[in-house]
Amino acid sequence: MEQVYGVWAVRSAASMFGHAEAWCKEDGRPLEFESLEAAQAYALELNRKTTANVRYFVKEKEPEPNAVRVPASQPDIEAVGPVDRVPRNEVAEKHNEIPGRQMAPEADPVVEIRSAVHSNYANMVAMLAADNKVYLGREERYSFTPGQPGSYDNRDGSLCFVSDMPEMYYFLYGEGWSHSQEEMLDRGLTMDQYMEFARLQEGVLRQFTPRREILFAGQPFQAPENYLRNAELDLEGEKGNYNMIDGRINNTPTVDELEAKVKAGETISLVDLANAVKADKERGKGKQEKKPSIRAQLKADKEKAQKKAAAKTKNHDLEV
């Protein structure tokens, strides 16, 4: 038996037109491809142009006497009819379960929704669609039937694309998280997600009216650059290191940096040395069991001895 291929079209139940499956047709006649490559190219082009509710698949099929045959060498998927092609019959095309390529299918106005929830923006619902993208839309346009995917009726063009990062869905509703932004970085959120949400706040989300804002440990969301600077101010400020506000959080000098100061003739304190050893261990950059150099220890011990001698002389003067 001759082997031919067809393109099987499947329309989701979420479509306003309901579920349907059929071979792609032209003028009511099924298309048959003489090569697998030609059928795959045809299906790929259709899937590129269709909506989330319709998908096209290549399948083997039995030859039919009235089919429109597409040769293996056919370069143009639009040119699928024979030389003596039958005149177009638009009425028949409209009654096809799924129109063929001669009449390009219109974009389905109903979008399949995987998950939806009332958003933090007035009268808007946040949605994660079947295409794994995040949208905002009018609450009255969303519908849901138990046991079936939700759907959004976009005939009024009100559906607003927000982001192709699915995690942004969780930033559009609810009160937020009980942990700080810094703590949430250790609990699954990422700096890329913070940057994306900051971009959305300055862009597409500005057109909507907020009715609640996302909070982290009771504090409003901060854009990454502000968050990093404030975190640095808090940490360095606690240590009195306001001269270290340079974009690096907790930039306590390393042991190597203190050694360089000693070599340059500067004086260091034992407190700075102890903090440097501790900081190196926390950073994970210090060598295992690495100790301060002998030169740094001698310099620090000398400074300590000088302070003790000065204190002793002062006490002696008081006694006299």
C-alpha positions, -999 to +999 in steps of 0.1 A: +000+000+000+012+035-009+024+054+022+012+089+026+010+114+055-015+139+067-016+166+093-041+160+121-055+191+137-067+191+173-087+219+189-089+221+227-122+220+246-112+254+260-119+270+227-152+288+224-159+265+194-154+233+215-132+203+210-126+190+175-102+167+156-098+163+119-074+161+090-064+194+075-084+200+043-086+221+013-120+228-002-134+200+020-108+175+007-081+161+030-045+170+023-021+141+016+017+145+016+039+121-004+069+126+020+072+129+058+094+160+054+068+179+035+041+170+061+064+180+090+072+214+073+035+220+068+026+212+105+055+233+118+043+263+099+007+259+112+019+255+148+040+286+145+009+307+135-018+291+156-031+299+191-027+279+223-060+261+217-051+244+184-022+220+176-012+201+145+004+167+143+019+146+115+004+111+111+004+083+085-030+079+068-046+057+042-049+073+008-083+086-002-095+090-038-106+126-034-076+139-015-055+168-025-020+154-031+011+174-021+042+161-039+074+154-020+092+181-039+065+207-031+084+238-019+055+261-011+030+249+014+004+273+001+005+257-034-012+224-025-039+221-052-037+204-086-036+224-118-073+219-123-081+228-087-118+230-078-130+266-073-131+278-038-162+272-018-162+295+012-194+281+026-179+246+026-147+259+042-167+276+070-184+243+078-151+224+080-144+213+116-110+229+113-103+250+081-076+240+058-047+262+047-065+278+017-085+299+042-062+308+070-078+302+104-086+333+124-070+337+158-090+319+184-104+346+208-106+322+237-073+314+255-068+283+276-058+291+312-039+267+335-043+288+367-060+320+376-064+341+408-077+376+418-047+398+414-033+428+434-046+451+407-082+465+407-107+443+387-079+423+371-073+385+373-037+371+371-034+341+348-009+315+338-019+303+303-014+271+285+016+286+267+033+290+302+032+328+299+017+353+325-012+375+317-035+400+334-071+404+322-106+416+332-122+395+359-155+392+341-138+377+309-124+347+328-145+316+332-140+282+347-159+249+346-150+222+371-131+194+355-120+215+325-093+241+319-102+277+326-105+301+296-103+338+289-126+353+263-104+378+245-129+390+219-126+425+233-088+424+231-084+431+269-059+403+276-026+418+286+006+399+283+028+405+313+059+382+312+072+350+297+088+342+331+061+319+348+073+327+383+060+363+378+025+348+383+032+346+421+043+382+422+009+395+410-014+384+438-014+379+476+003+397+504+038+384+497+062+365+519+069+365+556+106+365+550+128+393+538+140+396+502+175+384+512+161+354+531+139+345+501+170+342+480+179+312+501+143+298+499+138+296+461+135+331+447+163+344+425+178+378+417+167+374+381+131+372+393+136+403+414+150+421+383+121+410+361+094+421+386+112+455+390+111+458+352+074+450+351+066+476+379+083+503+358+066+491+326+035+471+319+021+471+354+020+509+356-012+510+336-031+491+363-045+504+396-028+486+426-051+476+455-024+458+474+013+454+472+037+425+476+055+426+510+086+409+522+087+405+560+062+434+561+084+456+539+076+467+503+094+452+474+127+469+466+143+469+431+176+449+431+198+479+431+180+496+460+177+463+479+215+457+476+224+492+487+200+492+516+213+458+527+248+472+526+238+503+545+223+482+573+252+458+576+281+483+572+262+508+594+260+484+622+298+482+621+303+519+616+318+512+581+300+541+564+332+547+544+328+512+530+295+519+511+308+508+477+284+482+464+300+453+483+281+440+513+302+433+544+336+442+529+356+436+561+393+437+550+408+402+544+439+389+561+459+394+529+447+431+528+459+436+564+492+421+556+496+444+527+489+474+551+517+461+574+541+458+546+533+494+536+542+505+571+507+510+584+495+500+618+467+474+623+448+464+654+442+430+669+405+436+666+407+442+628+429+411+625+404+389+644+376+403+623+395+396+591+402+360+600+365+355+608+354+372+576+377+351+555+363+319+570+327+331+563+336+341+527+352+307+523+382+324+506+407+319+534+429+288+532+422+261+556+438+267+590+455+298+576+470+320+602+480+356+601+516+361+590+543+364+617+550+399+606+514+409+611+513+393+645+545+410+656+532+444+644+500+439+663+517+427+694+541+456+693+511+480+691+495+463+720+527+464+741+530+502+734+495+508+746+501+488+778+533+507+784+516+541+779+488+530+803+513+519+829+532+552+827+500+571+831+490+551+862+525+557+877+522+594+872+489+594+891+504+575+920+533+601+923 
